Amino acid sequence: MAPLPDRQEARRGELHGVLPLPEKYLVREVELTELKRALLRGQTAAVGIVGLRGLGGIGKSVLASALARDDAVRHAFPDGVYFVPFGQTPELVRLQNALAANLGVANPNILEPMPGRDRLRAVCRSSSAADPG
């Protein structure tokens, strides 16, 4: 008989769209700690968002991937961690519709960014409320 999974492990959020870490990943502990502190500051929220900006090729996506893989982050978001790359000219409505679909919304039909933001908040709240933990 297989051992039962640890309760803490069972609550660790799955990763969705998170990029793999490079083969020769070098931990940037200071930056990772600062990002984690910013993300987990208001742990009572259903949604945590951290954005990174800077010159291309300096490791923003790698740092974001490392943050998403952090155990404290995954435990703080047991419903899952979603990686949404924006790029320089994001198509917000397309990204919002894709995220809503990934969250289980059938035919989200988001047409404008601000109502899309509100719809995603509501979806995340209802998902979080439905999970007694």
PyMOL commands that place a pseudoatom at each C-alpha (Angstrom):
pseudoatom trace, name=CA, resn=MET, resi=1, chain=A, elem=C, hetatm=0, pos=[0.000, 0.000, 0.000]
pseudoatom trace, name=CA, resn=ALA, resi=2, chain=A, elem=C, hetatm=0, pos=[1.352, 3.430, -0.955]
pseudoatom trace, name=CA, resn=PRO, resi=3, chain=A, elem=C, hetatm=0, pos=[1.838, 5.945, 1.858]
pseudoatom trace, name=CA, resn=LEU, resi=4, chain=A, elem=C, hetatm=0, pos=[-0.718, 8.731, 2.114]
pseudoatom trace, name=CA, resn=PRO, resi=5, chain=A, elem=C, hetatm=0, pos=[0.506, 12.091, 0.816]
pseudoatom trace, name=CA, resn=ASP, resi=6, chain=A, elem=C, hetatm=0, pos=[1.560, 14.628, 3.406]
pseudoatom trace, name=CA, resn=ARG, resi=7, chain=A, elem=C, hetatm=0, pos=[-1.247, 17.170, 4.039]
pseudoatom trace, name=CA, resn=GLN, resi=8, chain=A, elem=C, hetatm=0, pos=[1.134, 20.052, 3.271]
pseudoatom trace, name=CA, resn=GLU, resi=9, chain=A, elem=C, hetatm=0, pos=[2.169, 18.451, -0.010]
pseudoatom trace, name=CA, resn=ALA, resi=10, chain=A, elem=C, hetatm=0, pos=[-1.457, 17.958, -1.014]
pseudoatom trace, name=CA, resn=ARG, resi=11, chain=A, elem=C, hetatm=0, pos=[-2.078, 21.697, -0.660]
pseudoatom trace, name=CA, resn=ARG, resi=12, chain=A, elem=C, hetatm=0, pos=[0.801, 22.729, -2.922]
pseudoatom trace, name=CA, resn=GLY, resi=13, chain=A, elem=C, hetatm=0, pos=[-0.563, 24.547, -5.971]
pseudoatom trace, name=CA, resn=GLU, resi=14, chain=A, elem=C, hetatm=0, pos=[0.048, 23.121, -9.417]
pseudoatom trace, name=CA, resn=LEU, resi=15, chain=A, elem=C, hetatm=0, pos=[2.025, 25.139, -11.943]
pseudoatom trace, name=CA, resn=HIS, resi=16, chain=A, elem=C, hetatm=0, pos=[0.261, 26.330, -15.095]
pseudoatom trace, name=CA, resn=GLY, resi=17, chain=A, elem=C, hetatm=0, pos=[2.304, 27.742, -17.959]
pseudoatom trace, name=CA, resn=VAL, resi=18, chain=A, elem=C, hetatm=0, pos=[5.391, 28.175, -15.792]
pseudoatom trace, name=CA, resn=LEU, resi=19, chain=A, elem=C, hetatm=0, pos=[8.553, 27.987, -17.848]
pseudoatom trace, name=CA, resn=PRO, resi=20, chain=A, elem=C, hetatm=0, pos=[11.178, 25.377, -16.928]
pseudoatom trace, name=CA, resn=LEU, resi=21, chain=A, elem=C, hetatm=0, pos=[14.310, 26.607, -15.210]
pseudoatom trace, name=CA, resn=PRO, resi=22, chain=A, elem=C, hetatm=0, pos=[17.428, 26.601, -17.393]
pseudoatom trace, name=CA, resn=GLU, resi=23, chain=A, elem=C, hetatm=0, pos=[19.835, 23.704, -17.028]
pseudoatom trace, name=CA, resn=LYS, resi=24, chain=A, elem=C, hetatm=0, pos=[22.477, 25.976, -15.480]
pseudoatom trace, name=CA, resn=TYR, resi=25, chain=A, elem=C, hetatm=0, pos=[20.097, 28.008, -13.322]
pseudoatom trace, name=CA, resn=LEU, resi=26, chain=A, elem=C, hetatm=0, pos=[21.893, 30.242, -10.835]
pseudoatom trace, name=CA, resn=VAL, resi=27, chain=A, elem=C, hetatm=0, pos=[19.788, 31.225, -7.820]
pseudoatom trace, name=CA, resn=ARG, resi=28, chain=A, elem=C, hetatm=0, pos=[19.427, 34.979, -7.322]
pseudoatom trace, name=CA, resn=GLU, resi=29, chain=A, elem=C, hetatm=0, pos=[18.506, 34.749, -3.655]
pseudoatom trace, name=CA, resn=VAL, resi=30, chain=A, elem=C, hetatm=0, pos=[18.231, 38.487, -2.902]
pseudoatom trace, name=CA, resn=GLU, resi=31, chain=A, elem=C, hetatm=0, pos=[15.909, 39.205, -5.834]
pseudoatom trace, name=CA, resn=LEU, resi=32, chain=A, elem=C, hetatm=0, pos=[13.886, 36.029, -5.233]
pseudoatom trace, name=CA, resn=THR, resi=33, chain=A, elem=C, hetatm=0, pos=[13.411, 36.899, -1.557]
pseudoatom trace, name=CA, resn=GLU, resi=34, chain=A, elem=C, hetatm=0, pos=[12.233, 40.419, -2.420]
pseudoatom trace, name=CA, resn=LEU, resi=35, chain=A, elem=C, hetatm=0, pos=[9.758, 39.132, -4.990]
pseudoatom trace, name=CA, resn=LYS, resi=36, chain=A, elem=C, hetatm=0, pos=[8.447, 36.459, -2.640]
pseudoatom trace, name=CA, resn=ARG, resi=37, chain=A, elem=C, hetatm=0, pos=[7.971, 39.034, 0.105]
pseudoatom trace, name=CA, resn=ALA, resi=38, chain=A, elem=C, hetatm=0, pos=[6.027, 41.294, -2.300]
pseudoatom trace, name=CA, resn=LEU, resi=39, chain=A, elem=C, hetatm=0, pos=[3.837, 38.451, -3.552]
pseudoatom trace, name=CA, resn=LEU, resi=40, chain=A, elem=C, hetatm=0, pos=[3.048, 36.969, -0.157]
pseudoatom trace, name=CA, resn=ARG, resi=41, chain=A, elem=C, hetatm=0, pos=[2.533, 40.300, 1.621]
pseudoatom trace, name=CA, resn=GLY, resi=42, chain=A, elem=C, hetatm=0, pos=[-1.264, 40.009, 1.549]
pseudoatom trace, name=CA, resn=GLN, resi=43, chain=A, elem=C, hetatm=0, pos=[-1.734, 36.249, 1.790]
pseudoatom trace, name=CA, resn=THR, resi=44, chain=A, elem=C, hetatm=0, pos=[-5.455, 36.582, 2.534]
pseudoatom trace, name=CA, resn=ALA, resi=45, chain=A, elem=C, hetatm=0, pos=[-6.130, 37.625, -1.067]
pseudoatom trace, name=CA, resn=ALA, resi=46, chain=A, elem=C, hetatm=0, pos=[-7.413, 35.107, -3.603]
pseudoatom trace, name=CA, resn=VAL, resi=47, chain=A, elem=C, hetatm=0, pos=[-5.024, 36.486, -6.213]
pseudoatom trace, name=CA, resn=GLY, resi=48, chain=A, elem=C, hetatm=0, pos=[-1.388, 37.458, -5.951]
pseudoatom trace, name=CA, resn=ILE, resi=49, chain=A, elem=C, hetatm=0, pos=[0.279, 39.342, -8.748]
pseudoatom trace, name=CA, resn=VAL, resi=50, chain=A, elem=C, hetatm=0, pos=[3.892, 40.348, -9.220]
pseudoatom trace, name=CA, resn=GLY, resi=51, chain=A, elem=C, hetatm=0, pos=[5.120, 42.028, -12.375]
pseudoatom trace, name=CA, resn=LEU, resi=52, chain=A, elem=C, hetatm=0, pos=[8.705, 42.298, -13.524]
pseudoatom trace, name=CA, resn=ARG, resi=53, chain=A, elem=C, hetatm=0, pos=[10.059, 44.752, -16.026]
pseudoatom trace, name=CA, resn=GLY, resi=54, chain=A, elem=C, hetatm=0, pos=[13.465, 45.490, -17.426]
pseudoatom trace, name=CA, resn=LEU, resi=55, chain=A, elem=C, hetatm=0, pos=[15.671, 45.040, -20.450]
pseudoatom trace, name=CA, resn=GLY, resi=56, chain=A, elem=C, hetatm=0, pos=[15.209, 41.929, -22.533]
pseudoatom trace, name=CA, resn=GLY, resi=57, chain=A, elem=C, hetatm=0, pos=[17.440, 38.989, -21.742]
pseudoatom trace, name=CA, resn=ILE, resi=58, chain=A, elem=C, hetatm=0, pos=[18.335, 39.874, -18.152]
pseudoatom trace, name=CA, resn=GLY, resi=59, chain=A, elem=C, hetatm=0, pos=[16.458, 36.950, -16.602]
pseudoatom trace, name=CA, resn=LYS, resi=60, chain=A, elem=C, hetatm=0, pos=[12.997, 38.262, -15.689]
pseudoatom trace, name=CA, resn=SER, resi=61, chain=A, elem=C, hetatm=0, pos=[11.208, 35.148, -16.909]
pseudoatom trace, name=CA, resn=VAL, resi=62, chain=A, elem=C, hetatm=0, pos=[13.712, 32.857, -15.197]
pseudoatom trace, name=CA, resn=LEU, resi=63, chain=A, elem=C, hetatm=0, pos=[13.281, 34.752, -11.933]
pseudoatom trace, name=CA, resn=ALA, resi=64, chain=A, elem=C, hetatm=0, pos=[9.476, 34.581, -12.269]
pseudoatom trace, name=CA, resn=SER, resi=65, chain=A, elem=C, hetatm=0, pos=[9.702, 30.846, -12.922]
pseudoatom trace, name=CA, resn=ALA, resi=66, chain=A, elem=C, hetatm=0, pos=[11.867, 30.345, -9.842]
pseudoatom trace, name=CA, resn=LEU, resi=67, chain=A, elem=C, hetatm=0, pos=[9.371, 32.356, -7.782]
pseudoatom trace, name=CA, resn=ALA, resi=68, chain=A, elem=C, hetatm=0, pos=[6.453, 30.246, -9.029]
pseudoatom trace, name=CA, resn=ARG, resi=69, chain=A, elem=C, hetatm=0, pos=[8.327, 27.059, -8.112]
pseudoatom trace, name=CA, resn=ASP, resi=70, chain=A, elem=C, hetatm=0, pos=[9.080, 28.212, -4.561]
pseudoatom trace, name=CA, resn=ASP, resi=71, chain=A, elem=C, hetatm=0, pos=[7.389, 25.965, -1.978]
pseudoatom trace, name=CA, resn=ALA, resi=72, chain=A, elem=C, hetatm=0, pos=[6.110, 28.880, 0.123]
pseudoatom trace, name=CA, resn=VAL, resi=73, chain=A, elem=C, hetatm=0, pos=[4.486, 30.399, -2.961]
pseudoatom trace, name=CA, resn=ARG, resi=74, chain=A, elem=C, hetatm=0, pos=[2.915, 27.123, -4.043]
pseudoatom trace, name=CA, resn=HIS, resi=75, chain=A, elem=C, hetatm=0, pos=[1.558, 26.519, -0.535]
pseudoatom trace, name=CA, resn=ALA, resi=76, chain=A, elem=C, hetatm=0, pos=[0.183, 30.073, -0.403]
pseudoatom trace, name=CA, resn=PHE, resi=77, chain=A, elem=C, hetatm=0, pos=[-1.744, 29.438, -3.651]
pseudoatom trace, name=CA, resn=PRO, resi=78, chain=A, elem=C, hetatm=0, pos=[-3.053, 25.858, -3.367]
pseudoatom trace, name=CA, resn=ASP, resi=79, chain=A, elem=C, hetatm=0, pos=[-5.462, 26.407, -6.284]
pseudoatom trace, name=CA, resn=GLY, resi=80, chain=A, elem=C, hetatm=0, pos=[-2.491, 26.835, -8.611]
pseudoatom trace, name=CA, resn=VAL, resi=81, chain=A, elem=C, hetatm=0, pos=[0.119, 29.235, -9.893]
pseudoatom trace, name=CA, resn=TYR, resi=82, chain=A, elem=C, hetatm=0, pos=[-0.469, 30.674, -13.371]
pseudoatom trace, name=CA, resn=PHE, resi=83, chain=A, elem=C, hetatm=0, pos=[2.335, 32.219, -15.427]
pseudoatom trace, name=CA, resn=VAL, resi=84, chain=A, elem=C, hetatm=0, pos=[1.076, 34.855, -17.856]
pseudoatom trace, name=CA, resn=PRO, resi=85, chain=A, elem=C, hetatm=0, pos=[3.841, 36.437, -19.955]
pseudoatom trace, name=CA, resn=PHE, resi=86, chain=A, elem=C, hetatm=0, pos=[2.815, 39.904, -21.140]
pseudoatom trace, name=CA, resn=GLY, resi=87, chain=A, elem=C, hetatm=0, pos=[5.698, 40.982, -23.342]
pseudoatom trace, name=CA, resn=GLN, resi=88, chain=A, elem=C, hetatm=0, pos=[6.180, 44.556, -24.590]
pseudoatom trace, name=CA, resn=THR, resi=89, chain=A, elem=C, hetatm=0, pos=[2.793, 44.901, -26.274]
pseudoatom trace, name=CA, resn=PRO, resi=90, chain=A, elem=C, hetatm=0, pos=[0.370, 42.624, -24.441]
pseudoatom trace, name=CA, resn=GLU, resi=91, chain=A, elem=C, hetatm=0, pos=[-2.972, 41.681, -25.935]
pseudoatom trace, name=CA, resn=LEU, resi=92, chain=A, elem=C, hetatm=0, pos=[-4.765, 41.918, -22.595]
pseudoatom trace, name=CA, resn=VAL, resi=93, chain=A, elem=C, hetatm=0, pos=[-8.170, 40.696, -23.760]
pseudoatom trace, name=CA, resn=ARG, resi=94, chain=A, elem=C, hetatm=0, pos=[-6.642, 37.613, -25.425]
pseudoatom trace, name=CA, resn=LEU, resi=95, chain=A, elem=C, hetatm=0, pos=[-4.567, 36.886, -22.307]
pseudoatom trace, name=CA, resn=GLN, resi=96, chain=A, elem=C, hetatm=0, pos=[-7.588, 37.364, -20.032]
pseudoatom trace, name=CA, resn=ASN, resi=97, chain=A, elem=C, hetatm=0, pos=[-9.732, 35.015, -22.122]
pseudoatom trace, name=CA, resn=ALA, resi=98, chain=A, elem=C, hetatm=0, pos=[-6.976, 32.388, -22.111]
pseudoatom trace, name=CA, resn=LEU, resi=99, chain=A, elem=C, hetatm=0, pos=[-6.520, 32.671, -18.345]
pseudoatom trace, name=CA, resn=ALA, resi=100, chain=A, elem=C, hetatm=0, pos=[-10.273, 32.488, -17.735]
pseudoatom trace, name=CA, resn=ALA, resi=101, chain=A, elem=C, hetatm=0, pos=[-10.459, 29.357, -19.891]
pseudoatom trace, name=CA, resn=ASN, resi=102, chain=A, elem=C, hetatm=0, pos=[-7.535, 27.833, -17.943]
pseudoatom trace, name=CA, resn=LEU, resi=103, chain=A, elem=C, hetatm=0, pos=[-9.449, 28.574, -14.752]
pseudoatom trace, name=CA, resn=GLY, resi=104, chain=A, elem=C, hetatm=0, pos=[-12.395, 26.572, -16.060]
pseudoatom trace, name=CA, resn=VAL, resi=105, chain=A, elem=C, hetatm=0, pos=[-14.644, 29.302, -17.450]
pseudoatom trace, name=CA, resn=ALA, resi=106, chain=A, elem=C, hetatm=0, pos=[-16.477, 27.961, -20.496]
pseudoatom trace, name=CA, resn=ASN, resi=107, chain=A, elem=C, hetatm=0, pos=[-16.517, 30.577, -23.284]
pseudoatom trace, name=CA, resn=PRO, resi=108, chain=A, elem=C, hetatm=0, pos=[-15.346, 33.554, -21.165]
pseudoatom trace, name=CA, resn=ASN, resi=109, chain=A, elem=C, hetatm=0, pos=[-16.117, 36.079, -23.960]
pseudoatom trace, name=CA, resn=ILE, resi=110, chain=A, elem=C, hetatm=0, pos=[-14.138, 38.916, -22.347]
pseudoatom trace, name=CA, resn=LEU, resi=111, chain=A, elem=C, hetatm=0, pos=[-14.190, 41.902, -24.699]
pseudoatom trace, name=CA, resn=GLU, resi=112, chain=A, elem=C, hetatm=0, pos=[-12.524, 44.714, -22.703]
pseudoatom trace, name=CA, resn=PRO, resi=113, chain=A, elem=C, hetatm=0, pos=[-9.593, 44.683, -20.235]
pseudoatom trace, name=CA, resn=MET, resi=114, chain=A, elem=C, hetatm=0, pos=[-11.276, 46.303, -17.200]
pseudoatom trace, name=CA, resn=PRO, resi=115, chain=A, elem=C, hetatm=0, pos=[-14.404, 44.107, -17.196]
pseudoatom trace, name=CA, resn=GLY, resi=116, chain=A, elem=C, hetatm=0, pos=[-12.039, 41.195, -17.883]
pseudoatom trace, name=CA, resn=ARG, resi=117, chain=A, elem=C, hetatm=0, pos=[-10.032, 42.050, -14.787]
pseudoatom trace, name=CA, resn=ASP, resi=118, chain=A, elem=C, hetatm=0, pos=[-13.214, 42.139, -12.713]
pseudoatom trace, name=CA, resn=ARG, resi=119, chain=A, elem=C, hetatm=0, pos=[-14.409, 38.832, -14.158]
pseudoatom trace, name=CA, resn=LEU, resi=120, chain=A, elem=C, hetatm=0, pos=[-11.081, 37.151, -13.379]
pseudoatom trace, name=CA, resn=ARG, resi=121, chain=A, elem=C, hetatm=0, pos=[-11.194, 38.455, -9.805]
pseudoatom trace, name=CA, resn=ALA, resi=122, chain=A, elem=C, hetatm=0, pos=[-14.688, 37.046, -9.359]
pseudoatom trace, name=CA, resn=VAL, resi=123, chain=A, elem=C, hetatm=0, pos=[-13.646, 33.682, -10.814]
pseudoatom trace, name=CA, resn=CYS, resi=124, chain=A, elem=C, hetatm=0, pos=[-10.647, 33.492, -8.492]
pseudoatom trace, name=CA, resn=ARG, resi=125, chain=A, elem=C, hetatm=0, pos=[-12.692, 34.481, -5.454]
pseudoatom trace, name=CA, resn=SER, resi=126, chain=A, elem=C, hetatm=0, pos=[-15.387, 31.913, -6.173]
pseudoatom trace, name=CA, resn=SER, resi=127, chain=A, elem=C, hetatm=0, pos=[-12.759, 29.232, -6.803]
pseudoatom trace, name=CA, resn=SER, resi=128, chain=A, elem=C, hetatm=0, pos=[-11.027, 30.080, -3.539]
pseudoatom trace, name=CA, resn=ALA, resi=129, chain=A, elem=C, hetatm=0, pos=[-14.320, 30.183, -1.610]
pseudoatom trace, name=CA, resn=ALA, resi=130, chain=A, elem=C, hetatm=0, pos=[-15.364, 26.810, -3.035]
pseudoatom trace, name=CA, resn=ASP, resi=131, chain=A, elem=C, hetatm=0, pos=[-12.179, 25.170, -1.726]
pseudoatom trace, name=CA, resn=PRO, resi=132, chain=A, elem=C, hetatm=0, pos=[-12.486, 24.762, 2.050]
pseudoatom trace, name=CA, resn=GLY, resi=133, chain=A, elem=C, hetatm=0, pos=[-8.779, 23.907, 2.196]
for i in range(1, 133): cmd.bond("trace and resi %d" % i, "trace and resi %d" % (i + 1))
show_as sticks, trace
zoom trace
